Amino acid sequence: MNERIYLSVCQESGFEKEYITRALTTKWITTGGPNVDEFENVLENYLGEKSFVSALNSGTSAIHLALILLGINENDEVICQSLTFSASANPIVYQNATPVFVDSEVDTWNICPEQLEVAIKDRIRKGKKPKAIIAVHLYGVPYKVDEIHAVAYKYSIPVIEDSAEALGSTYKDRKCGTFGDVSIFSFNGNKIITTSSGGALVTRNLSQKKKAIFYSTQAKDPAVHYQHSEIGYNYRMSNICAGVGLGQIKVLNENILRRKENHKFYKEIFDQIEDVELLQVLNQDYESIHWLNAILILPQSGKRSEDLRIALDQENIESRPLWKPMHLQPVFEKYPYYGGKVAESLFEMGLCLPSGSNLTIEEMNRIKKVIFNFFKK
């Protein structure tokens, strides 16, 4: 049996050991520390002006703290893109708030601007104006930034920009992670770079960053003894994990180039196969890192995405359905939903394909062989 080809895994850059050793030799084997500070500074410089980064233990923690910073409390409502991973929505419930899910549009597969406004208007009519909007750059493809933020501005609702899958993607030459009132990243082991586990909160001023770090370190008041006037969380990134991140970020641009090469590889394949659509950027304003390459197998093909998934798995190649929309999940089905069946159709027809930065030519040939054989049958 050939070795397993995984959907997306990070690879060692070769630079991590230096920073991890530094943490060990200086005995900073804890949350926070010099590596964490440096990692935050590197990210701030990468993102540019008005980006203040707090390094945390996950992207989920970052969304939770974003909600706290925006004052989301019990019985508040937060609009969330339905076609996403559950980590985008779970923190809303952590705050005992109500998620309101919105359908996708067909161009980027992200939150639909028209349905977003429909949802806002209806919630206002019901006396429950949403307190925030969570918009996701799905699979690295930027959402319709101008349209979404125009709606948010019109109704004075802050946007939490979920860039978990989009470090390095841009819209109109501006980096994802810089559009939201608050933004987040994930550095899970399957992302474009990793800290083994981790995430980051990006705020627009230093005072918000300090408040985020305060909450992420158990909300300890400035006192000699341990005193707490607010509820805090154990969300700060560890110095060891930040050392991994400092080694990884040195190869970020290289990883982005490799992901784009993967996208070209898949485009060449599916340009030859009818009734299959590859997720691509809408126009030149959008630039995606193509964290995952995803396809839709249209019904007229006579094929099903699940059958291709099985065919790939039989050759020890991992693939995965698109995210199951949140409004279809048992845990969220009782909450409001606005839209049609776009997200549902994408889920039914879609499949994510291996897209790791370390895909080899041999592995690409294995993938290509399975795909062509599948569609020839």
Legacy VTK file of the C-alpha trace (Angstrom):
# vtk DataFile Version 3.0
C-alpha trace
ASCII
DATASET POLYDATA
POINTS 377 float
0.000 0.000 0.000
1.288 3.454 -0.907
1.842 5.955 1.900
-1.171 8.014 2.910
-1.628 11.353 1.143
-3.260 13.678 3.627
-5.591 16.572 2.970
-3.369 19.254 4.472
-0.499 18.888 6.890
2.286 21.285 7.777
5.890 20.269 7.375
8.910 21.208 9.445
10.678 24.286 8.101
14.015 23.472 9.731
14.038 26.721 11.713
11.812 25.680 14.616
14.515 23.961 16.682
16.450 27.207 17.231
13.486 28.913 18.872
12.346 25.882 20.837
15.881 25.393 22.179
15.966 29.060 23.172
12.759 28.569 25.150
14.172 25.510 26.893
17.556 27.007 27.737
16.028 30.219 29.080
13.444 28.183 31.040
10.509 29.965 29.349
8.467 26.767 29.205
5.123 28.372 29.914
2.449 30.608 28.448
3.734 33.920 27.171
7.414 34.741 26.901
9.972 36.155 24.430
8.976 33.847 21.554
5.339 34.874 21.961
6.245 38.571 21.912
8.432 38.107 18.849
5.815 36.039 17.032
3.260 38.788 17.615
5.677 41.412 16.307
6.426 39.406 13.167
2.720 38.983 12.439
2.047 42.677 13.059
4.782 43.642 10.615
3.447 41.162 8.061
-0.124 42.429 8.285
0.808 46.100 8.340
-0.538 49.261 9.918
-3.216 49.103 12.633
-2.751 45.387 13.277
-2.225 44.535 16.926
-1.776 40.796 17.438
-2.448 38.713 20.539
-1.104 35.157 20.204
-3.495 32.591 21.672
-3.866 28.830 22.017
-6.410 28.473 19.181
-8.422 30.307 16.567
-11.545 29.350 18.524
-10.198 31.176 21.566
-9.567 34.178 19.340
-13.205 34.263 18.190
-14.375 33.920 21.795
-12.231 36.862 22.920
-13.373 38.871 19.891
-16.970 38.440 21.044
-16.024 39.454 24.586
-14.183 42.559 23.375
-17.271 43.527 21.359
-19.462 43.179 24.444
-21.489 40.158 23.302
-23.493 38.857 26.233
-26.380 36.547 27.085
-29.378 36.845 24.740
-27.480 38.963 22.194
-27.579 37.813 18.586
-24.580 37.269 16.327
-24.830 36.593 12.607
-22.563 33.830 11.349
-21.828 32.342 7.963
-23.485 28.919 7.828
-20.978 27.197 5.529
-18.006 27.062 7.872
-16.376 24.940 10.561
-18.226 24.830 13.879
-15.400 26.760 15.580
-16.747 29.902 13.903
-20.085 29.489 15.684
-19.364 27.669 18.956
-18.004 30.738 20.803
-21.317 32.532 20.252
-22.936 29.891 22.417
-20.074 30.121 24.955
-21.389 33.638 25.601
-24.968 32.370 25.913
-25.748 34.436 22.840
-27.830 33.330 19.847
-26.242 32.465 16.483
-28.174 33.583 13.414
-26.994 31.702 10.335
-26.849 33.128 6.806
-26.539 31.301 3.478
-23.636 31.499 1.015
-23.424 33.066 -2.438
-22.235 30.996 -5.393
-19.206 33.069 -6.424
-16.935 32.686 -3.384
-19.092 30.259 -1.362
-18.941 32.776 1.500
-21.651 34.701 3.331
-24.176 36.232 0.930
-24.420 40.056 1.163
-28.066 40.067 0.078
-29.161 37.427 2.574
-27.078 39.161 5.229
-29.142 42.318 4.846
-32.372 40.305 4.780
-31.356 38.729 8.093
-30.408 42.044 9.697
-33.660 43.730 8.657
-35.758 40.848 9.944
-33.937 40.636 13.271
-34.384 44.402 13.732
-38.111 44.041 12.995
-38.223 41.388 15.699
-36.527 43.781 18.130
-33.196 41.911 18.136
-30.607 43.893 16.203
-27.508 41.673 15.783
-24.482 42.765 17.809
-21.822 41.338 15.438
-21.248 39.553 12.114
-18.801 36.649 11.726
-17.671 36.445 8.086
-15.293 33.684 6.947
-12.725 33.527 4.128
-13.631 29.946 3.243
-10.754 27.690 2.152
-8.598 30.814 1.712
-10.921 32.589 -0.763
-11.781 36.099 0.503
-15.437 36.870 1.080
-16.995 39.807 -0.807
-15.308 42.369 1.401
-16.762 45.569 -0.060
-20.320 44.282 -0.133
-20.281 42.667 3.320
-18.675 45.634 5.037
-21.019 48.055 3.279
-23.985 46.212 4.806
-22.284 46.088 8.212
-21.498 49.821 8.061
-25.058 50.652 6.995
-26.451 49.064 10.164
-23.477 49.908 12.439
-22.671 46.269 13.195
-19.022 45.261 13.801
-17.471 42.467 11.726
-15.385 39.646 13.152
-13.213 38.570 10.216
-12.543 34.838 10.424
-9.263 34.432 8.534
-8.476 31.034 10.046
-7.954 29.581 6.565
-6.619 32.694 4.820
-3.235 33.841 6.146
-1.623 35.263 2.999
-4.813 35.752 0.966
-5.573 39.300 -0.199
-8.416 41.436 -1.485
-7.463 44.441 -3.626
-3.843 43.916 -2.518
-4.774 44.182 1.165
-4.129 41.191 3.398
-6.927 39.173 4.896
-6.936 39.704 8.624
-6.964 43.491 8.257
-10.591 44.098 7.217
-12.607 43.291 10.318
-13.226 45.406 13.367
-11.568 42.376 14.935
-9.909 39.526 12.994
-8.631 36.059 13.820
-6.196 33.451 12.499
-5.693 29.760 13.202
-2.334 28.010 13.379
-3.681 24.499 13.742
-1.524 21.730 12.309
-3.423 21.699 9.000
-3.069 25.418 8.224
-0.637 27.224 5.902
1.718 27.573 8.896
1.337 26.042 12.330
2.299 26.591 15.942
1.252 22.946 16.543
-1.920 24.392 18.023
-2.636 28.063 18.245
-4.320 31.131 16.891
-4.211 34.906 16.943
-6.559 37.787 17.598
-5.966 40.920 15.531
-7.312 44.163 16.968
-7.125 47.711 15.634
-5.538 49.448 18.610
-3.102 48.714 21.421
-5.643 49.048 24.210
-7.746 46.246 22.706
-4.646 44.060 22.421
-3.806 44.655 26.080
-7.381 43.806 27.058
-7.256 40.599 24.998
-4.022 39.529 26.690
-5.564 40.389 30.071
-8.532 38.115 29.402
-6.320 35.375 27.944
-4.171 35.221 31.088
-7.002 34.655 33.591
-7.881 38.370 33.962
-5.426 38.948 36.808
-5.750 42.400 38.337
-2.537 44.394 38.954
-1.930 43.290 42.542
0.793 41.445 44.435
-1.680 38.713 45.306
-4.018 36.968 42.858
-7.069 39.170 42.499
-9.764 38.957 39.841
-12.515 41.476 39.100
-13.501 39.873 35.799
-13.776 36.341 34.445
-10.637 35.346 32.559
-9.467 32.458 30.403
-6.359 30.329 29.952
-5.996 31.239 26.274
-2.443 32.639 25.934
-0.082 30.902 23.491
2.836 29.012 25.011
6.426 30.066 24.456
7.204 26.647 22.938
4.335 26.877 20.436
5.354 30.407 19.485
8.845 29.069 18.792
7.332 26.647 16.295
5.455 29.569 14.743
8.605 31.672 14.400
10.244 28.834 12.511
7.182 28.259 10.362
6.588 31.860 9.358
10.000 31.943 7.695
8.573 29.662 4.989
5.113 31.246 4.753
5.738 32.774 1.325
7.223 29.504 0.070
4.181 27.601 1.336
1.840 30.072 -0.369
3.635 29.542 -3.692
3.351 25.775 -3.306
-0.369 25.986 -2.565
-0.838 28.093 -5.672
1.043 25.476 -7.687
-1.343 22.863 -6.286
-4.238 24.979 -7.532
-2.732 25.145 -11.035
-2.347 21.368 -10.942
-6.031 20.875 -10.153
-7.119 23.493 -12.669
-5.283 21.642 -15.452
-7.078 18.442 -14.444
-10.599 19.822 -14.199
-10.307 21.954 -17.310
-10.401 18.553 -19.053
-13.426 17.181 -17.168
-16.942 18.363 -17.882
-19.495 19.112 -15.195
-16.928 19.648 -12.443
-16.258 23.118 -11.044
-13.082 24.009 -9.168
-13.363 26.744 -6.533
-11.504 29.731 -7.961
-11.257 33.425 -7.205
-13.940 35.649 -8.679
-11.647 38.185 -10.372
-8.271 39.915 -10.070
-9.321 41.745 -6.904
-9.159 38.414 -5.074
-6.009 36.441 -4.355
-6.299 33.149 -2.507
-3.691 30.966 -0.858
-5.950 28.030 -1.838
-5.568 26.501 1.600
-7.782 23.704 0.328
-8.718 23.043 -3.277
-12.383 22.149 -3.503
-14.593 20.993 -6.368
-18.276 20.635 -7.128
-19.361 17.553 -9.045
-22.507 18.731 -10.795
-25.538 16.387 -10.954
-25.477 16.202 -14.777
-22.102 14.442 -14.546
-23.846 11.334 -13.276
-21.194 11.130 -10.555
-21.254 11.812 -6.819
-18.620 13.489 -4.702
-18.919 10.740 -2.109
-18.017 8.125 -4.720
-14.881 10.076 -5.661
-13.994 10.346 -1.977
-14.264 6.564 -1.661
-12.214 5.997 -4.828
-9.454 8.229 -3.484
-9.567 6.579 -0.065
-9.172 3.156 -1.653
-5.825 4.404 -2.976
-4.897 5.756 0.478
-5.594 9.375 -0.487
-7.528 11.555 1.942
-10.274 13.871 0.743
-13.187 15.400 2.641
-16.673 16.770 2.033
-17.128 20.513 2.348
-18.117 21.834 5.749
-21.630 20.736 6.606
-23.603 23.989 7.012
-24.156 25.007 10.598
-27.919 25.378 10.211
-28.067 21.660 9.305
-26.058 20.570 12.352
-28.078 18.945 15.155
-26.563 21.250 17.750
-27.549 24.400 15.823
-30.756 23.428 13.997
-32.992 25.309 16.465
-31.408 28.680 15.645
-32.568 31.176 12.973
-31.396 30.731 9.385
-31.727 33.086 6.413
-31.273 32.075 2.811
-32.027 29.322 0.372
-30.172 26.116 -0.365
-26.854 27.403 -1.728
-24.768 26.206 1.223
-26.716 22.951 1.331
-26.111 22.326 -2.399
-22.418 23.110 -2.068
-22.166 20.584 0.754
-23.980 17.919 -1.261
-21.842 18.368 -4.398
-18.503 19.411 -2.915
-15.250 17.694 -2.089
-11.946 19.024 -0.703
-8.810 17.547 -2.265
-5.249 17.115 -0.926
-3.622 20.543 -0.863
-0.640 20.375 1.479
2.403 22.536 0.824
4.541 19.391 0.671
2.698 17.501 -2.108
5.253 15.749 -4.303
5.120 15.127 -8.053
4.668 11.428 -7.344
1.723 12.136 -5.060
0.170 14.492 -7.595
0.412 11.780 -10.230
-1.324 9.325 -7.910
-4.147 11.800 -7.317
-4.474 12.603 -11.008
-4.640 8.934 -11.964
-7.510 8.244 -9.562
-9.465 11.310 -10.711
-9.135 10.537 -14.428
-9.991 6.865 -13.914
-13.037 7.825 -11.852
-14.482 10.149 -14.490
-13.719 7.770 -17.369
-15.958 5.051 -15.894
LINES 1 378
377 0 1 2 3 4 5 6 7 8 9 10 11 12 13 14 15 16 17 18 19 20 21 22 23 24 25 26 27 28 29 30 31 32 33 34 35 36 37 38 39 40 41 42 43 44 45 46 47 48 49 50 51 52 53 54 55 56 57 58 59 60 61 62 63 64 65 66 67 68 69 70 71 72 73 74 75 76 77 78 79 80 81 82 83 84 85 86 87 88 89 90 91 92 93 94 95 96 97 98 99 100 101 102 103 104 105 106 107 108 109 110 111 112 113 114 115 116 117 118 119 120 121 122 123 124 125 126 127 128 129 130 131 132 133 134 135 136 137 138 139 140 141 142 143 144 145 146 147 148 149 150 151 152 153 154 155 156 157 158 159 160 161 162 163 164 165 166 167 168 169 170 171 172 173 174 175 176 177 178 179 180 181 182 183 184 185 186 187 188 189 190 191 192 193 194 195 196 197 198 199 200 201 202 203 204 205 206 207 208 209 210 211 212 213 214 215 216 217 218 219 220 221 222 223 224 225 226 227 228 229 230 231 232 233 234 235 236 237 238 239 240 241 242 243 244 245 246 247 248 249 250 251 252 253 254 255 256 257 258 259 260 261 262 263 264 265 266 267 268 269 270 271 272 273 274 275 276 277 278 279 280 281 282 283 284 285 286 287 288 289 290 291 292 293 294 295 296 297 298 299 300 301 302 303 304 305 306 307 308 309 310 311 312 313 314 315 316 317 318 319 320 321 322 323 324 325 326 327 328 329 330 331 332 333 334 335 336 337 338 339 340 341 342 343 344 345 346 347 348 349 350 351 352 353 354 355 356 357 358 359 360 361 362 363 364 365 366 367 368 369 370 371 372 373 374 375 376
